[in-house]
Amino acid sequence: MTGLTHIDENGKAVMVDVTAKEETVREARACGKIKMSPAAYEAAVKGEMKKGDVFGAARIAGIMAAKKTSDMIPLCHPLQLSRIAVDFSFDDENCTVSCESTVGLCGKTGVEMEALTAVSMALLTVYDMCKAIDKSMVIGEIRLLEKTGGKSGHYISEND
């Protein structure tokens, strides 16, 4: 057929069989950003949102999302993750919040989707917590930064 790993010889969608693969230590880092109005940015960073701690809630949402990635993305393997970190950094000049996640395990398949899902859900939660002040926020630039382990080896994004 096409050499695609999620398509069988009859063109039907399948989950990749990882039974014979060796377990290796695997890690993935992903990032993304949310740009908001100065009023929303200031309230979020100062902890003055009526809904509560924006970044605490977003961190927990990102961690929970990474753990549930296989429930949301078809054909994604359920994984026993051993590490999930979600962190934020702030660009006061541009009213932009950056999110970075790191996900790790020792297993037969990678954790790129889990890292990307963590960032996506964390940023969506920031949006939800801040939308009373700014409904025009823009979420973007979600991408894989780095991944280690597995047959394809070490990948580092060249988009930095």
Secondary structure, 3 states (H helix, E strand, C coil): CCCCCCECCCCCECCCCCCCCCCEEEEEEEEEEEECCHHHHHHHHCCCCCCCCHHHHHHHHHHHHHHCHHHHCCCCCCCCCCEEEEEEEEECCCCEEEEEEEEEEEECCCCHHHHHHHHHHHHHHHHHHHCCCCCCCEEEEEEEEEEECCCCCCEECCCC
